[in-house]
């Protein structure tokens, strides 16, 4: 089964790592969560803060 999760880029706080928030607009206390991904996993045109895209996760 594949899950599609809407995410939004927060920023790059460490070299080589992009921090994103899953389920933007749902606050961290209400089920949103931050995820750190290697920069190379995200296309260069989606790395800017506030960029939104869909992550497909096999679950």
HUBEL-V539669 format. One record per residue. N is the residue number from 1. RES is the residue in three letters. NEAR is the number of other C-alpha atoms within 10 Angstrom. Layout:
# HUBEL-V539669
n=(N,N)
res=(RES,RES)
near=(NEAR,NEAR)
This chain:
# HUBEL-V539669
n=(1,2,3,4,5,6,7,8,9,10,11,12,13,14,15,16,17,18,19,20,21,22,23,24,25,26,27,28,29,30,31,32,33,34,35,36,37,38,39,40,41,42,43,44,45,46,47,48,49,50,51,52,53,54,55,56,57,58,59)
res=(UNK,UNK,UNK,UNK,UNK,UNK,UNK,UNK,UNK,UNK,UNK,UNK,UNK,UNK,UNK,UNK,UNK,UNK,UNK,UNK,UNK,UNK,UNK,UNK,UNK,UNK,UNK,UNK,UNK,UNK,UNK,UNK,UNK,UNK,UNK,UNK,UNK,UNK,UNK,UNK,UNK,UNK,UNK,UNK,UNK,UNK,UNK,UNK,UNK,UNK,UNK,UNK,UNK,UNK,UNK,UNK,UNK,UNK,UNK)
near=(5,9,11,11,13,14,22,22,22,19,17,18,10,11,8,11,17,22,20,23,22,23,18,19,12,12,12,13,7,9,11,15,15,16,14,16,14,13,16,11,10,14,8,9,7,13,20,14,14,15,14,18,15,13,14,11,10,8,6)
